[in-house]
């Protein structure tokens, strides 16, 4: 992604909260996702051109496209979480300032963690089953299922870690909050 596009979107990759190694992994996931988009576009173009001009397409193009879509969707979840870019209903929370807003942020992050832990475990279990049984997609190439499941698991796992870091950071923010010297939280 270009730096100018990221800045216009409000994404500050240089100053993500939390440990640097986690930010580096998230940035790598975002870059892999962008690469998956390029590969997907090239593969679809090649498949369409092949059908149009040669009467044949890229073998298992539908399966490959589906697996690339999993990677391009799941891998950026953690960086979106770090940027607090998830969709939120702010009817009530925009009226709350200071410590109350920090507390509501902690509460929403804990709720996300409670929902995300079983999902991550289920996806991890599906990954292990596909590896253990050697599951594959029917088609000309008999592609294995585990790479797509791995991308999905990594997306969930990184997002889970990022939510845990946000709970820690927000709790620390709540602990050290000084209402006389602090601006409104999330400004």
N, C-alpha and C positions, 0 to 999 in steps of 0.2 A: 504494500500500500504506500502511496505517496504521502509524504509528511504533510503537505498542504491539504490533502483530502482528509487526513486524520484530524488535523487541527480544526477544519471547518465542521467536522462531525463532532467535535468536542472530545476526541480521544487523545489523551496525553500518555503515549506509550513510554515516555522517558520517566515519568513520575507516578507510576502505579503504586498504590499502597501495598505494604507488606514486603516480604523478603525479595531480594533481587533475583534469586534463582527461580522463584515462582514466576516472577514477571518475565524472565527470559523464556521459560517453558511456555507461558501463555502467548508471548510474542511469536515464538516458533510455531505454535498451533495456529495462530492467525495467518502466518505466512504460508503454512502448509495448506490451509483452507483456501487462500487466494490462488495458490498453485493448482489446487484441485478444480477451481473454477475455470482456469485457463485450459487444463487438460480436458475437462468435460466439454468445453466449447469446441476445442479442436477435434475431439472424438466424435461429437455429434455432427460437426461439419463434414468430417471424413466419411462418416456413415451415410449421411444424406447424399454427398457427392458420389460415393460408391454406388448407392442405389440408383441414382440418376444416370450416371455415365457407364457403369459397368454391370448393373443388374445384381449387385451383391453389396452387402454392408459389412461393417466391422463385426466380427463374430462376438456374440454375447453383448452387443452394445447396450441393451436395456439393463442387463445385470451390472455392467461396469458403470453405467450412468447412475444407477441406484446407489451403488457402493460409494461412488465419488460424492454424491449428494449427502450421504451420511457424514463423510469427512468434512465437507465444506460447511455443514450446519453445526455439527457437534463441537468441533475443535475451538471455535471462537467463544463458546459459552463462558469460559472462565474470564476472558478479557472483558467481555460485556459485563460480567458480574463485578469485576474490579472497578470498572468505570461507572458502576451503579446504573447501568443502562437498561435494566429490565422494566417491563411495563408495570406501572403502579397506579393505583387509584388514590389520588391525593385530595379527596374532598375534605377530609378532616385534618390530615397531617399538615397541610399548608398553613393552617391557623395556629398550629402548635410551634413554639420556638424554644430555643435553648435546650435545656436538659430533657424536656418532654419530647422534643424531636429526636434527640439522640436515643432516648429510651424506645421510642416507636421504631426507629431504625434497627435497634438490637432485637426487638420483638419480631419484626418482619423477617430478619435474617435467621433467627432461631426457627421460626415457622418454616422457612425455606429449607433449613437443614433437616428438620423433622420429616419433611416430605421427600427430600433428596436422598437420604440415607437408604431407605428401602429400594428406591429406584436404582441407585448405584449398585447395591448388592444384587438385585435381580439381573441387571445388565452384565455384571461380572459373572454371575452364574451362567447366563446364556453364552458368554464368551468361553467359559471353561467347558461347557457341554459341546460347543462347536469344535473346540480343539480336541477334546477327548474322543469324540465320535468321528472326527475328520469330516464334518459336514461340508457339503459342497452344493453349488447351484447346478441344476440341470441345464445343459446347453452344450454347445460345441466344445468349449474349453474346460468345462467342469471346474470352474473357479471355486476356491475355498471360501467359506463364509466367515472365517475368523478375522480377516483384515478389517472388514466393515464393522464387525462387532467390537474389535479392539479400538477403533476410532471412536465409536459410540461410548465405550467404557471410559476411555481417556477423557473425553469431553465431560462426562458426568463426574469422574473422579477429580479432575482439575477444578470444576465448578464447586464441588463439595469442599475441597481444600480452601478455595478462595472465600467461600461463605464462612468457613471457620476462622480464617484470618480477619475477615470483616467483623465478626462478633468480637474477637479479641481487640481489634483496633477501636471499635466503637465503645466497648466496655472501658478501655483505657481513656478514651475521649470523655466519657461520662464521669469517670473518676476524677480526672484532672480539670474538669470544666470550671471555668471562672466566669460568672455572668457579667462581671463588671468590665472585663477586658476582651471578651470573646464576641465575635460576630455570630449571627444566626447560623446554626449547623446546616451544612449542605449548601452554603452560598458559594 
